[in-house]
Amino acid sequence: MYIAKLMHHMWEEEPISGIAKGKNGTFAIFFYGCNMKCVYCQNSKISHVKIDEIKTKVIDKQYESKKILWSEEELSDEIIKAESLNAATISFITGVLYVDEIVSTIKLAKEKGLKIPIVYNSSAYEPVSQIKKLEGLIDIYLPDFKYFENELGNKYSKVNNYPEVAKKCIDEMYRQVKQNLIVRHLVLPGNTENSKKIIKYLYDTYGDNIYISIMSQYTPMIKNDEISCYKELNRKVTKREYEKVINFAMSLGIKNAYIQEGDVALESFIPEFS
């Protein structure tokens, strides 16, 4: 597995970070690579890289000062160490390219005595067959639901049929863990109607049996040479836009939701990937 960063991450939803219970955050495992190419990705330094290029750099020993390549055995040892350091949970973040290895790692960690919950953080753009491999190993699923219409998925993430894939993916996650499902939705500037459609779909489909995390933390990360193509994304979400989405969720009667308060659209909240 090619891993960009291992860290205790404090800024997740409370059941995952455990800060209120005196825990040391979630132990977050950030993988290199992703099957989406979101133009606004906060972690583009690691998600947009080509795995073949990472492999070449490892072979050429360009990462001698930093461990990049991890075996299942090595990672399971780090997970056990994190539990001893009071981590609330273990979070596999965007591990879409490494599901077989993640399965092996979790099994090894459990054999070594791991007791704390395991979180699978996903863009929800992956085959249902892949999610089925994780059954019985994941305690909390944390998928995104980014777009309700194909047009936005094509435009902003370079993928086809995102809504169709995401719905099937989330449905399988729900089948496995029921209430231990938190679906995140990041409100994008100028796209409140997209947000409303997603929230309504989730509530119509699952009611208050799941949690919906409605996020205002969109941070402009568009590269200078792409700003003209995505100028509508070159700003933060306004307070009025976010309140509009929250008020809509409340009007539906949603009770199990997380919202963000204050200015969380800051680059200081983004992990540093050197």
C-alpha positions in Angstrom: 0.0 0.0 0.0 1.2 3.5 -0.8 0.4 5.7 2.2 0.9 9.5 2.3 0.3 10.1 5.9 -0.6 8.5 9.2 -1.9 10.9 11.9 -4.3 11.4 14.8 -7.0 13.5 13.2 -9.1 15.6 15.6 -11.6 17.2 13.2 -14.1 14.5 12.3 -17.6 14.0 13.5 -17.7 13.3 17.2 -18.5 9.5 17.1 -15.4 9.2 15.0 -13.0 11.6 16.7 -14.2 10.9 20.3 -12.8 14.2 21.5 -15.7 14.8 23.9 -14.9 11.5 25.5 -11.2 12.4 26.0 -10.0 10.4 23.0 -7.0 11.3 20.9 -9.0 11.6 17.6 -9.2 9.0 14.9 -6.1 7.4 13.6 -6.3 8.5 10.0 -4.6 6.5 7.2 -4.4 8.7 4.0 -3.7 6.7 0.9 -2.1 7.8 -2.4 -4.3 7.7 -5.4 -8.0 8.0 -6.1 -10.4 7.0 -8.9 -11.9 10.5 -9.0 -10.2 13.7 -10.0 -12.3 16.4 -8.2 -11.0 19.8 -9.4 -11.5 21.2 -5.9 -9.9 18.3 -3.9 -8.3 19.5 -0.7 -5.9 16.5 -0.8 -5.0 16.7 -4.5 -1.3 16.5 -3.6 -1.9 12.8 -2.8 -5.2 11.9 -4.6 -4.3 13.1 -8.1 -0.9 11.4 -8.3 -0.4 8.4 -10.5 0.4 5.2 -8.6 2.9 4.1 -11.3 4.8 7.4 -10.6 4.8 6.7 -6.9 6.1 3.2 -7.5 8.9 4.5 -9.7 10.0 7.1 -7.0 10.0 4.4 -4.4 12.1 2.1 -6.5 14.5 5.0 -7.3 14.7 5.7 -3.5 13.4 9.2 -3.8 11.5 8.8 -0.5 14.3 7.7 1.7 13.4 10.3 4.4 9.7 9.1 4.5 8.1 5.7 4.6 5.7 5.4 1.7 5.3 1.7 1.0 3.6 -0.3 3.7 2.8 -4.0 4.1 -0.3 -5.2 5.7 1.8 -6.5 8.7 3.5 -3.2 9.2 0.3 -1.2 9.0 -1.5 -3.5 11.4 1.3 -2.9 13.9 0.8 0.9 13.6 -2.9 0.5 14.1 -2.4 -1.4 17.3 0.1 1.3 18.5 -2.5 4.0 17.7 -5.1 2.2 19.9 -2.6 2.2 22.8 -2.2 5.9 22.3 -5.9 6.5 23.0 -7.2 6.7 19.4 -11.0 6.6 19.3 -11.3 4.9 15.9 -9.2 3.8 12.9 -10.0 5.6 9.7 -9.1 4.2 6.2 -9.4 7.3 4.0 -10.0 7.0 0.3 -8.7 3.4 0.1 -10.6 2.6 -3.0 -7.4 1.3 -4.8 -6.4 -0.9 -1.8 -9.5 -2.7 -0.6 -7.9 -6.2 -0.7 -5.0 -5.0 1.3 -7.2 -3.2 3.8 -9.2 -6.4 4.4 -5.9 -8.2 5.2 -4.7 -5.4 7.4 -7.9 -5.3 9.5 -7.9 -9.1 9.9 -4.3 -8.9 11.1 -5.0 -6.0 13.5 -8.0 -7.9 15.0 -5.8 -11.0 15.4 -3.4 -8.8 17.4 -6.2 -7.6 19.7 -7.7 -4.5 18.1 -10.9 -3.5 19.9 -11.7 0.1 18.7 -14.1 0.7 15.8 -12.9 0.8 12.2 -14.1 3.6 9.8 -14.2 3.3 6.0 -14.1 6.8 4.5 -15.2 6.7 0.9 -16.2 8.9 -2.1 -19.0 6.3 -2.7 -17.7 5.9 -6.2 -16.6 2.3 -6.2 -18.2 -1.1 -7.1 -20.7 -2.7 -4.7 -18.6 -5.9 -5.1 -15.7 -4.1 -3.4 -17.8 -2.9 -0.5 -19.1 -6.4 0.0 -15.5 -7.5 0.7 -15.5 -5.3 3.7 -18.6 -6.8 5.3 -18.1 -7.7 9.0 -14.9 -5.7 9.2 -16.2 -2.1 9.1 -18.0 -0.6 12.1 -18.8 2.8 10.7 -19.1 3.7 7.0 -18.4 7.4 6.1 -19.2 7.9 2.4 -19.6 11.2 0.5 -22.6 11.9 -1.6 -21.3 14.6 -3.9 -23.6 15.0 -6.9 -27.2 14.2 -7.7 -26.8 14.7 -11.4 -24.3 13.2 -13.9 -23.5 16.6 -15.3 -21.9 17.9 -12.1 -19.9 14.6 -11.7 -18.6 14.9 -15.2 -17.7 18.6 -14.8 -16.1 18.7 -11.4 -14.8 15.1 -10.8 -14.2 13.7 -14.3 -16.4 10.7 -13.7 -19.5 9.2 -15.3 -22.6 7.9 -13.6 -21.6 9.1 -10.1 -25.2 9.3 -8.7 -26.1 5.8 -9.8 -22.9 4.3 -8.4 -23.1 6.3 -5.2 -26.7 5.2 -4.5 -25.8 1.5 -4.9 -22.7 1.9 -2.8 -24.4 3.7 0.1 -27.3 1.2 0.0 -24.8 -1.7 0.5 -23.1 0.1 3.3 -26.5 0.6 5.0 -27.3 -3.0 4.6 -24.1 -3.9 6.4 -24.1 -1.5 9.3 -27.6 0.2 9.4 -27.4 3.2 11.8 -23.6 3.2 11.8 -23.7 5.1 8.6 -22.8 8.8 8.3 -23.2 10.2 4.8 -21.3 13.4 4.2 -22.3 16.1 1.7 -20.1 19.0 1.0 -22.1 22.1 -0.1 -20.5 23.6 -3.2 -20.8 27.4 -3.9 -23.6 28.1 -6.4 -25.0 24.5 -6.1 -27.5 24.6 -3.3 -30.1 22.9 -5.5 -27.8 19.9 -5.8 -27.5 19.8 -2.0 -31.2 19.9 -1.5 -31.8 17.0 -4.0 -29.2 14.8 -2.2 -30.6 15.6 1.3 -34.1 14.8 0.2 -33.1 11.6 -1.5 -31.2 10.4 1.6 -34.1 11.3 3.9 -36.7 9.8 1.6 -34.7 6.6 1.4 -33.3 6.1 4.9 -35.2 8.5 7.1 -33.5 9.1 10.5 -31.9 5.7 10.4 -28.7 7.3 9.2 -26.8 10.5 10.0 -26.3 13.1 7.3 -23.3 15.4 7.8 -23.9 18.7 5.9 -20.6 20.4 5.4 -19.8 24.1 4.8 -16.0 23.7 4.8 -15.5 24.0 1.0 -12.2 25.7 0.6 -11.2 27.1 -2.9 -8.3 25.0 -4.2 -8.7 25.6 -7.9 -5.3 25.9 -9.7 -4.6 29.2 -11.4 -4.7 27.7 -14.9 -8.2 26.2 -14.2 -9.9 29.2 -12.5 -11.4 30.4 -15.8 -13.1 27.0 -16.3 -14.4 26.8 -12.7 -14.7 30.4 -11.7 -18.0 29.6 -9.8 -15.9 27.4 -7.4 -13.3 30.1 -6.7 -14.9 31.3 -3.5 -16.2 29.9 -0.2 -19.8 28.9 0.4 -21.7 32.0 1.7 -23.5 31.9 5.1 -26.8 32.5 3.2 -26.1 29.5 0.9 -25.3 27.2 3.8 -28.3 28.3 5.9 -30.5 27.8 2.9 -29.5 24.1 2.8 -29.8 23.6 6.6 -33.2 25.2 6.7 -34.3 22.9 3.9 -33.1 19.9 5.8 -35.0 21.1 8.9 -38.1 21.6 6.9 -38.0 17.9 5.9 -38.0 17.0 9.6 -34.5 15.6 9.6 -33.2 15.1 13.2 -30.0 13.0 12.8 -27.7 15.5 11.2 -24.3 17.2 11.8 -23.8 20.8 10.8 -20.7 23.0 10.9 -20.5 26.3 12.7 -18.1 29.1 12.3 -15.4 29.5 9.6 -14.2 26.0 8.9 -13.2 26.7 5.3 -9.6 27.2 6.2 -6.5 25.7 4.7 -5.2 25.2 8.3 -7.6 22.3 8.7 -6.1 20.5 5.7 -3.4 18.0 6.6 0.1 18.8 5.3 1.3 16.4 2.7 4.9 17.1 2.1 
